[in-house]
Amino acid sequence: MDKELACKIEVQGIWTSEGYSAFQMLYVPLIGNEAAILYHTLLSIALRPKKIKNHRLICEISGLSMEAIEKHRVVLEQYLLLKTFYDADKNCYLYEVFMPKLGNDFLRHEVFGRLYMKKMGEKVYQFNKLCFAKDYEDKSGYQDITIPFVNVLKGQWAEKEEESFRNMKPKQHEFYQNDIPLSFNFDRFLAGITKTIFPESQRSEQNLRLIGELATIHGIDEQDMIAIVNKAVDVKSGKLRIELLKKLARASKSKFEVLENQDPYRLPPVVFLQNKQHGVEVSRSDKFLIETLIRDYRMQPEVVNVLIEYVLDTKNQQFPKAYVEKVAGTWVRLGIDTAEKARKQIQKEQANRKSFKANKEKKLPSWYHDQSDIPNDTEDFNEEEMLELQKRLRGE
């Protein structure tokens, strides 16, 4: 790659001291110093008002060659810190820099957290867990003296205003649906579960989001999710045990009803894979992998379904984790967020493979294809002459 090759840099999010600490203490040990230098360089340049036009400044400031930049760019992409786009017509790269996950989120991440513990050890992991823990005051010794809520609108709210409000208010819990579409009715779920079992303190955005995602991924309806959450909440502390919730969701058997004319790519991904297996229940490892695609790679469920079908067709009905994550990483970097885009990408890859194969065959010499002089049988083969020739070659 030439230093003069055109490029642009954009930043998504806001750089904070908390993010800086998480990057230095958690990301750098995993990605290495050179990848960290590249990240800081791209971020620093992008935050300046003067825009760059090519890679020369990146090379000069970071001290990295174009080959090193290309190498470490891939590392940053794997850790969801960078997306790279290329415009062939303009011969221009576009780097999109993302903020690092905050400490708690990184350590709780299904992939990053495990990698960090494996590389750094349990003691370092535990230390960082304490470093990034949020201050929390134990309220067990306090008495709740909060004044109960009083309906201040009582007597001041007309029917006309009520109708106007109903039409304008957000749809059910859109607050929890701003990332991937969730096929889960939060209103029905919350109406059916008691506050004694699932207290208000545990109904955080993060917890509700997780519940909705698990239901969407595994095809769990609201009633069954109520039963799962009931089992996952600790009776004494009233806290939702996240890992137990995930475990129970993976162990559940979906009752999702597949309609005759329903678009199969709109099915919950686990149900989609189960249909591909002729109704045989999906293994827990495959369920976990599907969760990773949606919760960590932030892929749309319909895109995951296309990916499942593509991998099964490509790998002789196998679903290997390494290959699945390789394809997922590519699609995420390409910004594939609909089933249609995923299908077009598959068609493009298949066309490229055919073109590569055709070009490879064209480059073979003409004699490779001419088999006319090759005998079709071995009738003239003389074994004694062959043995004699071998002896002579050995000098015997």
C-alpha positions as CSV (number, residue, x, y, z in Angstrom):
1,M,0.0,0.0,0.0
2,D,1.4,3.4,-1.0
3,K,1.8,6.2,1.6
4,E,0.1,8.6,-0.9
5,L,-3.0,6.3,-1.1
6,A,-6.0,8.4,-0.2
7,C,-7.7,8.0,3.2
8,K,-10.2,9.6,5.6
9,I,-10.8,9.0,9.3
10,E,-14.0,9.3,11.3
11,V,-14.7,8.9,15.0
12,Q,-17.7,7.3,16.5
13,G,-18.3,8.2,20.2
14,I,-16.6,10.4,22.7
15,W,-13.1,9.8,24.1
16,T,-13.2,9.8,28.0
17,S,-10.7,9.3,30.8
18,E,-12.6,6.1,31.7
19,G,-12.3,4.8,28.1
20,Y,-8.5,5.7,28.2
21,S,-8.0,3.7,31.3
22,A,-9.8,0.7,29.9
23,F,-7.8,0.9,26.7
24,Q,-4.4,1.1,28.4
25,M,-5.1,-1.4,31.1
26,L,-7.3,-4.0,29.3
27,Y,-6.9,-3.7,25.5
28,V,-3.2,-2.9,25.2
29,P,-2.0,-6.2,26.8
30,L,-4.1,-8.1,24.2
31,I,-3.6,-6.1,21.0
32,G,0.1,-5.1,21.6
33,N,1.9,-1.8,21.6
34,E,2.1,-1.2,17.8
35,A,-1.7,-1.8,17.4
36,A,-2.2,0.6,20.3
37,I,0.1,3.2,18.6
38,L,-1.9,2.9,15.4
39,Y,-5.2,3.3,17.3
40,H,-4.0,6.4,19.2
41,T,-2.6,7.9,16.0
42,L,-5.8,7.4,14.0
43,L,-7.9,8.8,16.9
44,S,-5.6,11.8,17.5
45,I,-5.5,12.8,13.8
46,A,-9.3,12.4,13.4
47,L,-10.0,14.6,16.4
48,R,-8.1,17.5,14.8
49,P,-10.1,20.0,12.6
50,K,-7.6,19.7,9.8
51,K,-8.4,16.6,7.7
52,I,-5.8,14.4,6.1
53,K,-5.8,13.2,2.5
54,N,-3.5,10.2,2.5
55,H,-1.5,7.8,4.7
56,R,1.7,9.8,4.8
57,L,0.9,11.6,8.1
58,I,-0.2,8.3,9.8
59,C,3.1,6.7,8.9
60,E,5.2,9.6,10.0
61,I,3.5,10.1,13.4
62,S,3.1,6.4,14.3
63,G,6.5,5.3,12.9
64,L,4.8,2.4,11.3
65,S,5.3,1.2,7.8
66,M,2.3,0.7,5.5
67,E,2.7,-3.1,5.9
68,A,2.6,-2.7,9.7
69,I,-0.5,-0.5,9.5
70,E,-2.2,-3.0,7.3
71,K,-1.3,-5.8,9.8
72,H,-2.3,-4.0,13.0
73,R,-5.5,-2.6,11.4
74,V,-6.8,-6.1,11.3
75,V,-6.1,-6.5,15.0
76,L,-8.0,-3.4,15.9
77,E,-10.9,-4.6,13.7
78,Q,-11.0,-7.9,15.6
79,Y,-11.4,-6.0,18.9
80,L,-14.2,-3.9,17.4
81,L,-12.1,-0.7,17.7
82,L,-12.0,0.0,14.0
83,K,-14.0,-0.5,10.8
84,T,-12.3,-0.1,7.4
85,F,-14.1,0.7,4.1
86,Y,-12.6,1.0,0.6
87,D,-13.9,2.9,-2.4
88,A,-12.4,1.3,-5.5
89,D,-13.6,4.2,-7.8
90,K,-11.8,6.8,-5.7
91,N,-9.0,4.4,-4.6
92,C,-9.6,5.7,-1.0
93,Y,-9.8,4.1,2.4
94,L,-12.2,5.2,5.1
95,Y,-11.2,4.4,8.7
96,E,-14.0,4.5,11.3
97,V,-12.6,4.6,14.9
98,F,-14.7,3.3,17.7
99,M,-14.4,4.0,21.4
100,P,-13.2,1.1,23.7
101,K,-15.6,-0.7,25.9
102,L,-15.7,0.6,29.5
103,G,-13.9,-1.5,32.1
104,N,-16.8,-3.5,33.4
105,D,-18.2,-4.1,30.0
106,F,-14.8,-5.4,28.7
107,L,-14.3,-7.7,31.6
108,R,-17.8,-9.1,31.3
109,H,-17.5,-9.5,27.5
110,E,-17.9,-13.2,26.6
111,V,-14.8,-13.2,24.4
112,F,-12.6,-10.3,25.5
113,G,-13.0,-11.1,29.2
114,R,-12.0,-14.7,28.7
115,L,-9.0,-13.7,26.5
116,Y,-7.8,-11.3,29.2
117,M,-8.1,-13.8,32.0
118,K,-6.3,-16.4,30.0
119,K,-3.4,-14.0,29.1
120,M,-3.1,-12.0,32.3
121,G,-4.2,-14.6,34.9
122,E,-6.9,-14.6,37.5
123,K,-5.1,-12.2,40.0
124,V,-4.7,-9.4,37.4
125,Y,-8.3,-10.0,36.2
126,Q,-9.6,-9.7,39.8
127,F,-7.5,-6.5,40.4
128,N,-8.9,-4.9,37.3
129,K,-12.4,-6.0,38.3
130,L,-11.9,-4.0,41.5
131,C,-10.4,-1.1,39.7
132,F,-13.3,-0.7,37.3
133,A,-16.1,-1.6,39.8
134,K,-18.6,1.2,40.3
135,D,-19.1,2.6,43.7
136,Y,-22.1,1.1,45.3
137,E,-23.5,1.9,48.8
138,D,-24.9,-1.1,50.6
139,K,-28.5,0.0,51.5
140,S,-29.3,-3.0,53.8
141,G,-28.9,-0.8,56.9
142,Y,-30.9,2.1,55.6
143,Q,-34.7,2.7,55.9
144,D,-36.5,3.7,52.7
145,I,-38.2,7.1,53.6
146,T,-39.0,8.0,50.0
147,I,-42.3,9.8,49.8
148,P,-44.7,7.6,47.7
149,F,-45.5,8.8,44.2
150,V,-48.6,11.0,44.0
151,N,-50.4,11.3,40.7
152,V,-50.0,15.0,40.2
153,L,-52.2,14.9,37.0
154,K,-55.2,13.7,38.9
155,G,-58.1,16.0,38.0
156,Q,-56.0,17.9,35.5
157,W,-55.9,15.4,32.6
158,A,-58.6,15.4,30.0
159,E,-59.6,12.5,27.8
160,K,-58.6,14.5,24.7
161,E,-55.1,14.9,26.1
162,E,-55.0,11.2,27.0
163,E,-55.8,10.3,23.4
164,S,-53.1,12.7,22.1
165,F,-50.5,11.2,24.5
166,R,-51.4,7.6,23.4
167,N,-50.8,8.5,19.8
168,M,-47.5,10.3,20.5
169,K,-45.8,8.1,23.1
170,P,-43.0,5.7,22.1
171,K,-44.0,2.2,21.2
172,Q,-43.5,-0.4,23.9
173,H,-40.0,-0.1,25.3
174,E,-38.4,1.3,22.2
175,F,-35.8,2.4,24.6
176,Y,-34.6,-1.2,24.7
177,Q,-34.8,-1.8,20.9
178,N,-32.3,0.8,19.5
179,D,-29.7,-1.8,18.4
180,I,-31.1,-5.0,17.1
181,P,-34.8,-5.7,16.6
182,L,-36.3,-7.7,19.5
183,S,-39.2,-10.0,18.9
184,F,-40.2,-9.8,22.5
185,N,-43.1,-8.0,24.2
186,F,-41.7,-6.2,27.3
187,D,-45.1,-4.9,28.4
188,R,-46.6,-8.4,28.5
189,F,-43.5,-9.8,30.2
190,L,-43.4,-7.1,32.9
191,A,-47.2,-7.3,33.4
192,G,-46.9,-11.0,34.1
193,I,-43.9,-11.0,36.5
194,T,-44.3,-9.8,40.1
195,K,-42.1,-7.1,41.6
196,T,-41.5,-9.3,44.6
197,I,-39.7,-11.9,42.5
198,F,-38.2,-9.5,39.9
199,P,-37.7,-6.2,41.9
200,E,-37.5,-2.7,40.3
201,S,-33.8,-2.5,41.2
202,Q,-33.1,-5.4,38.8
203,R,-35.2,-4.0,35.9
204,S,-32.3,-1.9,34.5
205,E,-31.9,-1.2,30.8
206,Q,-29.0,-3.6,30.6
207,N,-30.9,-6.5,32.3
208,L,-34.1,-6.0,30.3
209,R,-32.0,-5.7,27.1
210,L,-30.4,-9.0,27.9
211,I,-33.7,-10.7,28.6
212,G,-35.1,-9.4,25.3
213,E,-32.0,-10.5,23.3
214,L,-32.1,-14.0,24.8
215,A,-35.7,-14.4,24.0
216,T,-35.2,-13.2,20.4
217,I,-32.2,-15.4,19.9
218,H,-33.6,-18.6,21.3
219,G,-37.3,-18.1,20.4
220,I,-38.6,-17.9,24.0
221,D,-42.0,-16.4,24.5
222,E,-42.9,-14.0,27.3
223,Q,-44.5,-16.6,29.6
224,D,-41.6,-19.0,29.4
225,M,-39.2,-16.1,30.0
226,I,-41.1,-15.2,33.2
227,A,-40.4,-18.7,34.5
228,I,-36.7,-18.5,33.5
229,V,-36.3,-15.1,35.2
230,N,-38.0,-16.4,38.3
231,K,-35.4,-19.2,38.6
232,A,-32.5,-16.8,37.8
233,V,-33.3,-14.3,40.6
234,D,-31.6,-15.0,43.9
235,V,-34.3,-15.3,46.5
236,K,-32.3,-13.7,49.4
237,S,-30.6,-10.8,47.6
238,G,-33.3,-10.3,44.9
239,K,-30.5,-9.9,42.3
240,L,-30.7,-11.3,38.8
241,R,-28.0,-13.9,38.3
242,I,-26.9,-13.1,34.8
243,E,-24.9,-16.3,34.0
244,L,-27.7,-18.5,35.3
245,L,-30.2,-16.6,33.2
246,K,-28.1,-17.3,30.1
247,K,-27.7,-20.9,31.1
248,L,-31.4,-21.4,31.5
249,A,-32.2,-19.7,28.3
250,R,-29.8,-21.9,26.4
251,A,-31.2,-25.0,28.0
252,S,-34.8,-24.0,27.2
253,K,-36.7,-25.7,24.3
254,S,-38.3,-23.2,22.0
255,K,-42.1,-23.3,21.5
256,F,-41.9,-20.8,18.7
257,E,-44.5,-21.7,16.1
258,V,-43.3,-21.5,12.5
259,L,-46.1,-20.3,10.2
260,E,-46.5,-21.9,6.7
261,N,-45.9,-18.7,4.7
262,Q,-43.5,-17.0,7.2
263,D,-40.2,-15.7,5.9
264,P,-37.7,-18.2,7.4
265,Y,-35.0,-15.5,7.7
266,R,-37.3,-13.7,10.2
267,L,-37.2,-16.6,12.6
268,P,-35.3,-16.6,15.9
269,P,-31.8,-17.8,14.9
270,V,-31.8,-20.8,17.1
271,V,-35.2,-21.8,15.7
272,F,-33.8,-21.2,12.2
273,L,-30.9,-23.6,12.8
274,Q,-33.2,-26.1,14.4
275,N,-35.3,-26.2,11.3
276,K,-32.1,-26.7,9.2
277,Q,-31.5,-29.7,11.5
278,H,-35.0,-31.2,10.7
279,G,-36.3,-30.3,14.1
280,V,-33.3,-31.7,16.1
281,E,-32.5,-29.5,19.1
282,V,-29.5,-27.2,18.6
283,S,-26.5,-28.0,20.7
284,R,-25.6,-25.7,23.6
285,S,-22.2,-24.8,22.0
286,D,-24.0,-23.7,18.8
287,K,-26.5,-21.7,20.8
288,F,-23.7,-20.0,22.6
289,L,-22.0,-19.2,19.2
290,I,-25.3,-17.7,17.9
291,E,-25.5,-15.5,21.1
292,T,-22.0,-14.3,20.4
293,L,-22.9,-13.2,16.9
294,I,-25.9,-11.2,18.1
295,R,-24.7,-9.9,21.5
296,D,-21.0,-9.3,20.7
297,Y,-20.8,-8.8,17.0
298,R,-24.2,-6.9,17.1
299,M,-25.4,-8.7,14.0
300,Q,-29.1,-8.5,13.0
301,P,-31.0,-11.8,13.6
302,E,-31.9,-12.0,9.9
303,V,-28.3,-11.6,8.9
304,V,-27.3,-14.3,11.4
305,N,-29.8,-16.6,9.7
306,V,-28.3,-16.0,6.3
307,L,-24.8,-16.6,7.7
308,I,-26.0,-19.9,9.3
309,E,-27.3,-21.1,5.9
310,Y,-24.2,-20.0,4.1
311,V,-21.8,-21.7,6.5
312,L,-23.8,-25.0,6.4
313,D,-23.8,-25.0,2.6
314,T,-20.1,-24.1,2.4
315,K,-18.9,-26.5,5.1
316,N,-20.9,-29.6,4.2
317,Q,-23.5,-29.0,6.9
318,Q,-20.9,-28.3,9.6
319,F,-21.0,-25.2,11.8
320,P,-17.3,-24.6,12.8
321,K,-16.8,-21.7,15.3
322,A,-13.6,-20.3,13.8
323,Y,-15.1,-20.1,10.3
324,V,-18.3,-18.7,11.5
325,E,-16.5,-15.9,13.4
326,K,-14.3,-15.2,10.4
327,V,-17.3,-14.7,8.1
328,A,-19.1,-12.7,10.8
329,G,-16.1,-10.4,11.3
330,T,-15.9,-9.7,7.6
331,W,-19.6,-9.0,7.3
332,V,-19.5,-6.6,10.3
333,R,-16.6,-4.7,8.8
334,L,-18.5,-4.5,5.5
335,G,-21.6,-3.0,7.3
336,I,-23.9,-5.8,6.3
337,D,-27.1,-5.3,8.4
338,T,-29.8,-6.8,6.3
339,A,-30.5,-10.3,4.8
340,E,-30.5,-8.8,1.3
341,K,-27.0,-7.3,1.8
342,A,-25.8,-10.6,3.1
343,R,-27.1,-12.5,0.1
344,K,-25.5,-10.0,-2.3
345,Q,-22.2,-10.4,-0.5
346,I,-22.4,-14.2,-0.9
347,Q,-23.2,-13.8,-4.6
348,K,-20.2,-11.5,-4.9
349,E,-17.8,-14.0,-3.1
350,Q,-19.1,-16.9,-5.3
351,A,-18.5,-14.8,-8.5
352,N,-15.0,-13.9,-7.3
353,R,-14.2,-17.5,-6.7
354,K,-15.4,-18.5,-10.1
355,S,-13.4,-15.7,-11.7
356,F,-10.3,-16.7,-9.8
357,K,-10.6,-20.3,-10.8
358,A,-11.1,-19.4,-14.5
359,N,-8.1,-17.1,-14.5
360,K,-6.0,-19.8,-12.8
361,E,-6.9,-22.3,-15.5
362,K,-6.1,-19.8,-18.2
363,K,-2.5,-19.4,-16.8
364,L,-1.7,-23.1,-17.1
365,P,0.4,-24.0,-20.1
366,S,-1.3,-25.5,-23.1
367,W,0.4,-28.9,-22.7
368,Y,-1.4,-29.2,-19.3
369,H,-4.7,-29.5,-21.0
370,D,-3.4,-31.7,-23.9
371,Q,-3.6,-35.3,-22.6
372,S,-3.4,-36.9,-26.1
373,D,0.1,-38.3,-25.6
374,I,-0.5,-39.9,-22.3
375,P,-1.1,-43.7,-22.5
376,N,-4.5,-44.9,-21.3
377,D,-3.2,-48.2,-20.1
378,T,-0.1,-49.9,-18.6
379,E,0.2,-52.9,-20.9
380,D,3.8,-52.0,-22.0
381,F,5.0,-51.6,-18.4
382,N,8.0,-53.9,-17.7
383,E,8.6,-54.3,-14.0
384,E,12.0,-56.0,-14.5
385,E,13.3,-53.1,-16.5
386,M,12.1,-50.7,-13.8
387,L,13.9,-52.6,-11.0
388,E,17.1,-52.7,-13.1
389,L,16.9,-49.0,-13.7
390,Q,16.5,-48.3,-10.0
391,K,19.6,-50.4,-9.2
392,R,21.7,-48.5,-11.7
393,L,20.5,-45.1,-10.3
394,R,21.6,-46.3,-6.8
395,G,25.0,-47.3,-8.2
396,E,24.5,-51.0,-7.4
